[in-house]
Amino acid sequence: MLDRLANLILPRPKKILLAVLIIVLCVGGASMGLTDRLTMGGYENDDTESGRTQSVLEKDFGQGRPNLTLVVKDSRGVDDPAVTQAGLKLTQELEDNKYVAGVASYWSLGKTPTMRSSSGDQAMVTGTVLGDFDEVNDRVKDLKDTYTGKVDGLDIKLGGLALMNYENTETAAKDASRAESLVFPLVLIVLVVIFGSLVAASLPLAVALATMLLVFGLMFALTFVFEANNLLVNITTFLGLGLAIDYSLLFITRYREELAKGDIARDDAIRATMRTVGRTVSFSAVTLAVAFLSLLVMPFGMFQSIAVGGTVTTLAAAVATLLIVPALLAWAGPRIDKLRLIRRKPKAEAAEGEGFWHRLATVVMRRPVPLAAGVLVLMAFLASPVVDLNMRLADEQMLPKSAQSAQVAKVVAENFNNREAQAMPVVARNIGAPAEHQQEIASYAAKLSALSDVARVDALTGTYVKGKQIAPAGPLAKQFASEKSTYLSVVPAVDGLSDDGEALVDRVRETDAPFSVTVGGQPAISVDTFDLVGEKLPYLLTILGLGTYILLFLLTGSLLLPLMAMLLSVLSLSATFGSLVFVFQDGHLQWLVGDFINTGAITWTTPILIATLAFGLSMDYAVFILSRVKEEYDRTGDNQLAVATGLERVGKVVTYAAVILSLVFIVMITSGISYMKALGLGVPLAILLDATLIRGILLPAAMRLLGKVCWWAPGPLRRLHNRYGISESGTEPAGPGARSSAAVGERQEHLTGRT
């Protein structure tokens, strides 16, 4: 197939490039409205107890999740008559706003102590901004402008989840623009250093640009089929850029290697490259696609949109590379090296063990045990903090300290004994007319309010604290009843997303109720989310591991090499997770990654995304190296020689690719959002560890210790591989007899140090 593709491209490179340009512009032009179709949602599953509870609240009671918090401050004290009057006026203004529901304040709830600060000069007002995501964003922006600063003599600061989503969207957009403005110049500089020529350096960027336009256009079309999370743009942008450059770099390097053999026509060099690197690129894209598709088992819209977007991106990068790069090479010819900015003296081909990676592999394979042991000790040290990994749902604390919603959240956490925004609705549905069950409701509300870590319970019958009613039912009590249902609002006194908050959810759910009830709210969502992740994670790991293993078997024909490659990737991931805990959970090295709010936990989506991205990309480099090692082994039949020569040929390319891909992702550290910072550290760290210590030391050491057992497979599986397997060389294995025994022996002596 690759030969046919080369025969299609080479006679008509300009026509192919023109056709690709037209397709890219048409598809990319359709993506202009992509950002408007993205959402901040997809982090919750509707088919859980908390999800069903929220649906009932919206359908039966017209109540949304509390997403609005105002902190009111006055030096006269919140119980001053003038302050009380102004506070009630503020509450009434918000109640009269048709886009705000469920408004409650310290003053409207009978001066409940949980909505008054410990110092007595601050009070809270809470509510829900109604509408879909975009409508809430627009409305909370207007509310922020109106209710921030001095209002009727009160010092007001507005916050809450609605403002968090708005500030997150705005911050993410600014971060993405800044990151893109940084990454392209950085990558171009590195490519110029690699190739020396500005024209050659621009070729991978042209492929990357085409890839991104294709992906954006395809993703825009897919948003009409499923809901896509706004993180999709960041992931696909940087992933597409990195992969397109990696694949182009691998292709161009092999093309130049073919030309360096001498007495070979340009078109023949391109054909040879298509047969070899074309297979590697195709195989790499499929391997990465399997990694992303494994995310589909996670029943959250965010992961599923990343799964589809990542798959589309990897395949688009491969297709763009295999169409554009050979066409550009055929069209440009020697002009590919025009505008040379860095001139180097021509080097003789390092075929006789003079290359850095060959020498490194030789040293490692002479002393495999001590060198591998040293790397393993280092990996264990880096990974050690991972035993304390603590994850939590995202809230205002993921934003920079300058974000207003984060500032309000900090004030509430430090000065108030409640978490109004984390109130847990306890819904009793189809009980008949709620007015006929007031005694049971009152008793149940009192029982819930007596639970430890409960600040307050609001119900149809009034407000309850520590087992006692502190305020009778007021005008707002009617919101707790519908025709046949009622609900109670349990306000926690602890962080609802912490371990204490999750324990409180269990206590509320286990408390005897006079009716059949369901529990929702942020703390319940946290419990249900992690329960669901724990249930589905084994399926994700099984699909990821089994799919990768099968693909690597088809590449190598070995039962052991795929397992070894996967275990080595797990090592780099463990070290990466340990580093993430050290930095983002324990709060170290903020001078390096930038200031952020340390919550003592990591946003729960971050480890899953980093694991998928980093594992897939590490397998990408494993494919690069193992495919070339396999080619050399098929040619010589010598395991050690194949490892050294394979690393010599591809090691430099993998290093360049790792540096470029790391640069692409590391700019995310400049983001103000903590989980984006974590991605900006985690993915590059995993890539660099994998491309250096893992593939440079542990891989050759392991293959030296295993010897030819590396390539073992039972007869039936070997025959299966011979029929359906993939070989980078595109030819039948030549085996040990491909070269004279004297030549092999000569190289083996050099490799092992015998003279």
C-alpha positions in Angstrom: 0.0 0.0 0.0 2.8 2.4 0.9 4.5 1.6 -2.4 1.3 2.5 -4.2 1.0 5.7 -2.3 4.6 6.6 -3.2 3.8 5.8 -6.9 0.8 8.1 -6.7 2.7 11.0 -5.1 6.1 11.0 -6.9 5.0 11.7 -10.5 2.7 14.6 -9.5 3.9 16.2 -6.2 2.6 19.7 -7.0 -0.9 18.3 -7.8 -0.9 16.3 -4.5 0.2 19.4 -2.5 -2.4 21.5 -4.2 -5.2 19.0 -3.5 -4.1 18.7 0.1 -4.0 22.5 0.5 -7.5 22.8 -0.9 -8.8 20.0 1.4 -7.0 21.5 4.5 -8.3 25.0 3.8 -11.9 23.8 3.3 -12.0 21.5 6.3 -10.1 24.0 8.5 -12.3 26.9 7.4 -15.3 25.0 8.7 -13.7 25.0 12.2 -14.1 28.8 12.7 -17.0 28.2 15.1 -15.4 25.3 17.0 -14.7 27.2 20.2 -18.3 28.4 20.4 -19.5 24.8 20.4 -17.2 23.6 23.3 -18.3 23.4 26.9 -16.8 23.3 30.3 -19.1 20.3 31.1 -18.5 16.6 30.8 -16.9 16.0 34.2 -20.0 14.4 35.7 -22.0 11.3 34.9 -25.8 11.8 34.9 -26.5 8.1 35.5 -25.4 8.2 39.2 -27.3 8.9 42.3 -26.0 12.4 42.5 -26.7 12.9 38.7 -30.3 11.6 39.0 -30.8 13.8 42.1 -29.8 16.9 40.2 -32.1 16.0 37.3 -35.0 15.7 39.7 -34.2 19.1 41.3 -34.2 20.8 37.9 -37.3 19.0 36.6 -39.5 19.0 39.7 -38.4 22.0 41.6 -36.8 24.3 39.0 -33.7 24.4 41.1 -30.2 24.4 39.8 -27.0 23.7 41.7 -25.8 26.5 43.9 -23.3 28.4 41.8 -23.4 32.0 43.2 -21.7 33.2 46.4 -21.5 36.8 47.5 -19.4 37.8 50.6 -20.7 41.0 52.1 -18.4 42.9 54.4 -19.0 45.9 56.6 -16.9 47.3 59.5 -20.1 48.1 61.5 -20.8 44.4 61.7 -23.4 42.4 59.8 -25.9 42.7 62.7 -26.0 46.5 62.6 -29.5 47.7 61.8 -28.4 49.7 58.7 -26.3 46.8 57.5 -29.2 44.4 58.0 -31.5 46.6 56.0 -29.0 46.9 53.2 -28.4 43.1 53.3 -32.1 42.4 53.0 -32.4 44.9 50.1 -29.5 43.1 48.3 -31.2 39.7 48.9 -34.4 41.1 47.5 -32.7 42.5 44.4 -31.2 39.1 43.6 -34.5 37.4 44.2 -36.2 39.8 41.7 -33.6 38.9 39.1 -35.3 36.5 36.7 -32.1 34.7 36.0 -31.2 34.0 39.6 -33.0 31.4 41.8 -32.8 30.0 45.3 -31.5 33.2 46.9 -30.7 32.9 50.6 -28.7 35.2 52.9 -27.7 35.5 56.5 -30.4 38.0 57.0 -33.2 36.2 55.1 -32.5 33.0 57.0 -33.0 34.5 60.4 -29.4 35.4 60.9 -28.2 31.8 60.9 -24.7 31.7 62.4 -23.3 29.5 59.7 -23.7 32.4 57.2 -21.9 34.8 59.5 -18.1 35.0 59.7 -16.3 34.3 62.9 -15.2 38.0 63.1 -18.8 39.2 62.7 -18.1 41.7 59.9 -18.9 39.4 57.0 -22.0 37.6 55.8 -22.9 35.4 52.9 -25.6 35.5 50.1 -26.0 32.4 47.9 -28.1 31.5 44.9 -28.1 29.8 41.5 -27.6 31.5 38.2 -30.0 29.9 35.7 -29.4 28.9 32.1 -27.1 26.7 30.0 -23.3 27.0 30.2 -23.0 30.0 27.8 -26.0 31.8 29.3 -24.6 31.4 32.8 -21.3 32.7 31.6 -22.9 35.8 30.2 -25.1 36.4 33.2 -22.5 35.9 35.9 -20.3 38.4 34.1 -23.0 41.0 34.4 -23.6 40.1 38.0 -19.9 40.4 38.8 -19.9 43.9 37.3 -22.9 44.9 39.3 -22.1 43.2 42.6 -18.4 43.7 43.1 -17.2 46.7 45.1 -19.4 49.2 47.0 -23.1 48.6 46.6 -25.5 50.6 48.9 -22.6 51.1 51.3 -21.7 47.4 51.5 -18.4 46.0 50.4 -19.3 43.1 48.1 -17.3 40.5 46.3 -19.0 37.9 44.1 -17.8 34.4 43.6 -19.0 30.8 43.2 -18.9 28.0 40.7 -20.6 30.1 37.9 -17.9 32.8 38.2 -15.2 30.0 38.4 -16.4 28.5 35.1 -16.4 32.0 33.5 -12.9 32.8 34.8 -11.7 29.3 33.8 -12.9 29.8 30.3 -11.3 33.3 30.0 -8.0 32.2 31.6 -7.8 29.0 29.4 -8.3 31.1 26.2 -5.6 33.6 27.2 -3.3 30.8 28.3 -3.8 28.9 25.0 -3.0 32.1 22.9 0.1 32.8 25.0 1.3 29.2 24.8 0.8 29.1 21.0 2.7 32.3 20.6 5.6 30.8 22.6 5.7 27.3 21.2 5.9 28.0 17.4 9.1 30.2 17.7 10.7 27.8 20.1 10.0 24.8 17.9 11.2 26.6 14.8 14.5 27.4 16.5 15.0 23.8 17.5 14.2 22.6 14.0 16.6 25.0 12.5 19.3 23.7 14.9 18.4 20.1 13.8 18.3 20.6 10.1 20.4 23.7 9.6 18.1 25.0 6.9 15.1 27.3 7.4 13.3 25.6 4.5 13.8 22.1 5.9 12.8 23.3 9.4 9.6 24.8 8.0 8.5 21.5 6.4 7.5 19.8 9.7 5.7 23.0 10.8 3.8 23.0 7.5 2.7 19.4 8.2 1.8 20.4 11.8 -0.4 23.3 10.6 -2.2 21.1 8.1 -2.8 18.5 10.8 -4.3 21.1 13.2 -6.6 22.6 10.6 -7.8 19.1 9.6 -8.4 18.1 13.2 -10.2 21.4 14.1 -12.5 20.9 11.1 -13.2 17.3 11.9 -13.8 18.1 15.6 -16.2 20.9 14.6 -18.2 18.3 12.7 -18.1 15.9 15.6 -19.5 18.5 18.0 -22.8 18.0 16.3 -22.7 14.4 17.4 -21.5 14.7 21.0 -20.6 17.3 23.6 -17.0 18.4 23.4 -15.0 19.7 26.4 -13.0 23.0 26.0 -9.8 21.1 27.0 -10.1 19.4 23.6 -8.6 22.4 21.8 -5.5 22.5 24.0 -4.9 18.8 23.9 -5.4 18.4 20.1 -3.4 21.6 19.3 -0.3 20.6 21.1 -0.6 16.8 20.4 -1.1 17.5 16.7 1.8 19.9 16.6 4.1 17.5 18.4 3.2 14.4 16.5 3.3 16.0 13.1 6.8 17.3 13.8 7.9 13.9 15.3 6.7 12.0 12.2 8.1 14.5 9.8 11.4 14.5 11.6 11.6 10.7 11.5 10.7 10.7 7.8 13.2 13.4 6.7 16.0 11.8 8.8 15.5 8.4 7.2 15.3 10.0 3.8 18.6 11.7 4.3 20.0 8.4 5.5 18.9 6.7 2.3 20.5 9.4 0.2 23.7 9.1 2.2 24.1 5.6 1.0 25.2 7.0 -2.3 24.2 6.3 -5.9 20.5 6.3 -5.2 17.9 8.5 -7.0 15.9 10.9 -5.0 12.6 9.2 -5.8 14.1 5.8 -4.9 15.1 7.3 -1.5 11.6 8.5 -1.0 10.2 5.1 -1.9 12.6 3.4 0.5 11.6 5.8 3.3 7.9 5.3 2.6 8.4 1.5 2.9 10.3 1.8 6.2 9.3 5.0 8.1 5.8 4.9 6.5 5.1 1.6 8.3 6.5 3.0 11.6 4.4 6.2 11.4 1.3 4.2 10.5 1.9 1.7 13.3 2.7 4.5 15.8 -0.5 6.3 15.0 -2.6 3.2 15.5 -0.8 2.5 18.8 -1.6 6.0 20.0 -5.2 5.7 18.8 -5.6 2.6 20.9 -4.3 4.6 24.0 -6.9 7.3 23.3 -9.7 5.0 22.5 -9.3 3.3 25.9 -10.6 6.5 27.4 -14.1 5.7 25.9 -14.8 3.3 28.7 -14.7 6.2 31.2 -18.3 7.4 31.3 -17.6 11.1 31.4 -18.1 13.4 28.4 -14.7 15.1 28.9 -12.8 11.9 28.6 -14.8 10.7 25.7 -14.3 13.9 23.7 -10.6 13.7 24.4 -10.6 10.0 23.2 -12.2 10.9 19.9 -10.2 14.1 19.5 -6.9 12.4 20.3 -7.7 9.5 18.0 -8.5 11.9 15.1 -5.4 13.9 15.8 -3.0 10.9 15.7 -4.4 9.5 12.5 -4.6 13.0 10.9 -0.9 13.6 11.8 0.1 10.3 10.2 -2.0 10.9 7.0 -0.7 14.5 6.7 2.9 13.3 7.1 2.7 10.5 4.6 1.1 12.8 2.0 2.8 16.1 2.5 6.4 15.2 3.4 7.2 12.9 0.4 5.4 15.4 -1.9 7.4 18.3 -0.6 10.7 16.3 -0.8 9.9 15.3 -4.4 9.0 18.8 -5.4 11.7 20.7 -3.5 14.6 18.3 -4.2 17.9 19.9 -3.3 16.1 23.2 -2.5 15.1 21.6 0.8 18.5 22.8 2.1 18.1 26.4 1.0 18.3 29.3 3.4 20.9 27.3 5.4 21.5 29.2 8.7 23.8 26.6 10.3 26.5 25.1 8.3 28.1 21.9 9.4 31.0 19.9 8.0 29.7 16.7 6.3 30.2 13.7 8.6 30.9 10.2 7.6 28.1 7.8 8.3 28.6 6.4 11.9 27.9 2.9 10.7 30.9 1.3 12.5 29.9 2.2 16.0 31.1 5.8 16.1 27.7 7.3 16.9 26.8 8.5 20.5 23.8 6.1 20.8 25.9 3.2 19.5 28.6 3.9 22.1 26.0 4.3 24.8 24.3 1.1 24.0 27.7 -0.7 23.9 28.6 0.7 27.4 25.2 -0.3 28.8 25.4 -3.8 27.4 28.8 -4.3 28.8 27.6 -3.4 32.3 23.9 -4.0 32.2 23.3 -4.8 35.8 24.9 -1.9 37.7 23.6 0.7 35.2 20.1 -0.7 35.2 20.1 -0.9 39.0 21.2 2.8 39.2 18.4 3.9 37.0 15.9 1.8 38.9 16.9 3.3 42.2 16.5 6.8 40.7 13.1 5.9 39.3 12.0 4.5 42.7 13.2 7.7 44.4 11.2 9.9 42.0 8.1 7.6 42.3 8.1 7.3 46.1 5.7 10.2 46.8 3.0 8.6 44.6 1.9 6.5 47.6 0.4 9.6 49.0 -1.5 10.6 45.8 -4.7 12.3 46.7 -7.2 13.4 44.1 -10.2 15.7 44.2 -12.8 17.3 41.9 -12.0 20.7 40.4 -13.2 23.8 42.1 -12.3 27.5 42.4 -8.9 26.6 43.9 -7.6 25.3 40.6 -7.6 28.9 39.3 -4.8 31.4 40.0 -4.8 33.3 43.2 -5.7 36.5 41.3 -9.0 35.0 40.2 -11.9 36.6 42.1 -13.8 33.3 42.5 -10.7 31.8 44.1 -10.4 34.7 46.5 -14.0 34.4 47.5 -13.6 30.6 48.0 -10.6 31.3 50.3 -12.5 33.8 52.4 -15.4 31.4 52.8 -13.1 28.5 53.7 -11.2 30.6 56.3 -13.9 32.7 57.8 -17.1 30.7 57.6 -18.2 27.5 59.2 -20.0 26.2 56.2 -19.7 25.4 52.5 -22.9 26.8 51.0 -21.8 26.1 47.4 -21.4 22.5 48.4 -24.8 22.0 49.9 -26.2 18.5 49.4 -29.9 18.2 48.3 -31.6 15.2 49.8 -34.6 14.5 47.6 -37.7 12.5 48.6 -39.8 12.0 45.4 -43.4 10.9 45.0 -44.3 11.0 48.7 -47.6 12.7 48.2 -48.4 16.3 49.2 -45.4 17.5 51.2 -47.6 19.6 53.5 -49.1 16.3 54.9 -45.6 15.1 55.9 -44.3 18.1 57.8 -43.7 16.2 61.0 -41.6 13.5 59.3 -39.7 16.2 57.3 -39.0 18.2 60.5 -37.8 15.1 62.4 -35.6 14.0 59.5 -34.1 17.5 59.1 -33.3 17.7 62.8 -31.7 14.2 62.6 -29.5 15.2 59.6 -28.5 18.5 61.2 -27.2 16.6 64.3 -24.7 14.7 62.2 -21.1 15.6 62.7 -19.7 18.1 60.1 -23.1 19.4 59.2 -23.4 23.1 59.4 -27.1 23.5 58.7 -30.2 21.9 57.2 -32.8 23.8 55.3 -36.2 22.2 54.7 -39.8 22.9 54.0 -40.4 23.2 57.8 -37.6 25.6 58.6 -33.8 25.7 59.3 -32.1 23.3 61.7 -28.7 23.4 63.4 -27.2 20.7 65.7 -30.5 18.8 66.0 -32.7 21.8 66.7 -34.8 24.2 64.7 -33.3 27.7 64.8 -35.7 29.4 62.3 -39.3 28.7 61.2 -40.3 28.2 57.6 -40.1 31.5 55.8 -41.0 32.7 52.3 -38.1 30.8 50.8 -39.4 27.5 52.3 -41.8 26.9 49.4 -38.8 26.2 47.1 -38.4 22.8 49.0 -41.8 21.5 47.9 -43.4 20.4 44.6 -46.7 18.8 44.1 -45.7 15.3 45.3 -42.0 15.7 46.3 -39.8 17.6 48.7 -36.1 18.0 49.3 -33.8 19.1 52.1 -30.5 21.1 51.8 -27.7 19.8 53.9 -24.9 22.4 54.2 -21.5 20.8 55.2 -19.3 22.4 57.8 -16.2 20.9 56.2 -14.7 20.9 52.7 -17.2 18.7 50.8 -14.5 17.5 48.4 -12.1 16.4 51.1 -12.0 13.0 52.9 -14.2 14.4 55.6 -16.7 15.6 53.1 -16.9 12.2 51.4 -17.4 10.6 54.8 -20.2 13.0 55.5 -21.9 11.9 52.3 -21.8 8.3 53.5 -23.3 9.3 56.9 -26.1 11.3 55.2 -26.9 8.3 52.9 -26.9 5.9 55.8 -29.2 7.9 58.0 -32.6 6.4 58.4 -35.1 8.4 56.4 -38.9 8.4 56.5 -39.0 8.3 52.7 -36.9 6.9 49.9 -34.3 9.6 49.3 -31.4 10.3 47.0 -28.4 12.6 47.8 -26.7 15.0 45.4 -24.5 18.1 45.4 -20.8 18.5 45.0 -19.7 16.2 47.8 -22.0 13.4 46.5 -20.7 14.0 43.0 -17.2 13.5 44.3 -18.1 10.2 45.9 -20.0 8.9 42.9 -17.3 10.0 40.5 -14.4 8.2 42.3 -16.6 5.1 42.7 -17.3 5.1 39.0 -13.6 5.7 38.2 -12.6 2.8 40.4 -15.1 0.6 38.7 -14.1 1.5 35.1 -10.4 2.0 35.5 -9.6 -1.8 35.3 -11.4 -1.9 31.9 -9.4 1.1 30.7 -6.1 -0.5 31.7 -7.1 -3.8 30.2 -7.9 -2.3 26.8 -4.8 -0.1 26.9 -2.5 -2.9 27.9 -4.0 -5.7 25.8 -4.3 -3.4 22.7 -0.8 -2.1 23.0 0.6 -5.6 23.6 -1.1 -7.1 20.5 0.2 -4.2 18.3 3.7 -4.5 19.6 3.6 -8.3 19.0 2.6 -7.6 15.4 5.6 -5.3 15.2 8.3 -7.5 16.9 7.0 -11.0 16.7 8.1 -11.5 20.3 6.1 -12.3 23.4 8.6 -10.7 25.8 9.5 -7.4 24.1 6.0 -5.9 24.2 5.7 -6.7 27.9 9.1 -5.3 28.5 8.4 -2.1 26.6 5.1 -1.6 28.6 6.7 -2.3 32.0 9.4 0.3 31.2 6.7 2.9 30.3 5.0 2.1 33.6 8.3 2.9 35.4 8.5 6.4 33.8 4.9 7.0 34.6 5.4 6.1 38.3 8.3 8.5 38.5 6.2 11.2 36.8 3.3 10.7 39.2 5.6 10.9 42.2 7.0 14.2 40.9 3.4 15.5 40.4 2.6 14.7 44.0 5.8 16.4 45.2 5.1 19.6 43.3 1.3 20.0 43.0 0.1 18.1 46.0 2.8 18.9 48.5 3.4 22.4 47.1 7.1 22.3 46.3 9.0 24.0 43.5 6.4 26.7 42.9 9.3 29.0 41.9 9.8 26.7 39.0 6.2 26.0 37.8 4.6 29.2 38.9 2.4 30.2 41.8 -0.8 28.2 42.4 -3.2 27.4 45.2 -2.1 24.3 47.0 -5.1 22.2 48.0 -3.2 19.2 49.1 -4.6 17.2 46.2 -4.4 16.9 42.4 -7.4 17.5 40.1 -8.7 14.0 39.5 -8.7 14.2 35.7 -5.0 15.1 35.5 -3.4 11.7 36.4 -5.8 9.9 33.9 -5.0 12.3 31.1 -1.2 12.3 31.8 -1.2 8.5 32.0 -3.0 8.1 28.7 -0.9 10.8 26.9 2.4 9.8 28.4 1.9 6.0 28.0 0.8 6.5 24.4 3.7 8.7 23.5 6.2 6.4 25.3 4.9 3.6 23.2 5.3 5.9 20.2 9.0 6.1 20.9 9.1 2.4 21.6 7.7 1.8 18.2 10.3 4.1 16.7 13.2 2.2 18.3 11.9 -1.4 18.3 10.9 -1.2 14.6 14.5 -0.2 13.7 16.0 -2.7 16.1 13.8 -5.4 14.5 14.9 -4.3 11.1 18.5 -4.7 12.1 17.9 -8.0 13.8 16.1 -9.4 10.7 19.2 -8.2 8.7 21.9 -9.6 11.0 20.4 -12.1 13.4 22.6 -10.6 16.1 20.6 -9.3 19.1 23.3 -7.0 20.6 24.3 -5.6 17.3 20.7 -5.0 16.4 20.1 -3.0 19.6 23.3 -0.9 19.2 22.7 -0.2 15.5 19.0 0.4 16.0 19.6 2.9 18.8 22.4 4.5 16.7 20.0 5.0 13.8 16.9 6.2 15.7 18.3 7.4 19.1 19.1 10.8 17.9 15.7 11.2 16.2 13.9 10.1 19.4 15.9 12.6 21.4 15.0 15.4 19.0 11.4 14.3 18.9 11.2 14.1 22.7 12.7 17.6 23.1 10.3 19.1 20.6 7.3 17.4 22.0 8.3 18.4 25.5 8.7 22.0 24.4 5.2 21.8 22.9 3.6 20.7 26.2 5.9 22.4 28.7 4.6 25.8 27.7 1.4 24.8 29.5 3.3 25.5 32.8 2.7 29.2 32.0 -1.0 28.6 32.4 -2.7 30.1 35.5 -4.8 27.0 35.9 -3.2 24.4 38.2 -4.3 21.3 36.2 -2.9 22.8 33.0 0.4 23.4 34.9 0.3 19.8 36.0 -0.1 18.6 32.3 2.7 21.0 31.3 5.1 19.3 33.8 3.8 15.7 33.8 3.7 15.0 30.0 7.2 16.5 29.2 8.8 14.8 32.3 7.4 11.4 31.3 8.5 11.9 27.7 12.1 12.9 28.6 12.5 10.2 31.2 11.3 7.6 28.6 13.4 8.9 25.8 16.6 9.1 27.8 16.9 6.8 30.9 14.3 4.3 29.8 15.1 3.8 26.1 18.8 4.8 26.4 19.8 2.6 29.4 17.0 0.2 30.7 16.0 -1.0 27.2 19.4 -2.1 26.0 20.3 -3.4 29.4 17.2 -5.6 29.5 17.7 -6.8 25.9 21.3 -7.6 26.7 20.3 -9.6 29.8 17.5 -11.5 27.9 19.6 -12.1 24.8 17.9 -13.8 22.0 15.1 -14.8 24.4 13.8 -11.3 23.6 12.6 -12.5 20.3 11.0 -15.7 21.4 7.5 -16.8 20.5 6.0 -20.3 20.2 5.7 -21.8 16.7 2.0 -21.0 16.1 2.4 -17.4 17.1 5.6 -17.0 15.1 3.7 -18.3 12.0 0.9 -15.9 12.8 3.4 -13.0 12.9 5.1 -14.1 9.7 1.7 -13.9 8.0 0.1 -10.8 9.6 3.0 -9.1 11.3 4.6 -5.8 10.4 8.2 -5.3 9.4 9.7 -1.9 9.0 12.1 -3.1 6.3 9.2 -4.2 4.1 11.2 -7.2 3.1 11.5 -10.8 4.2 13.9 -11.2 7.1 17.3 -12.0 5.9 18.4 -13.6 9.2 21.9 -14.1 10.3 23.0 -15.2 6.8 22.2 -11.8 5.4 25.8 -10.7 6.1 28.9 -12.8 6.1 29.7 -14.4 9.4 33.0 -12.7 9.4 31.4 -9.2 9.1 29.0 -10.0 11.9 31.8 -11.3 14.1 33.9 -8.2 13.4 31.0 -6.0 14.6 30.3 -8.2 17.5 33.9 -8.0 18.7 33.6 -4.2 18.6 30.3 -4.3 20.4 31.5 -6.5 23.3 34.9 -5.0 23.6 36.9 -8.2 22.6 40.1 -7.6 20.6 
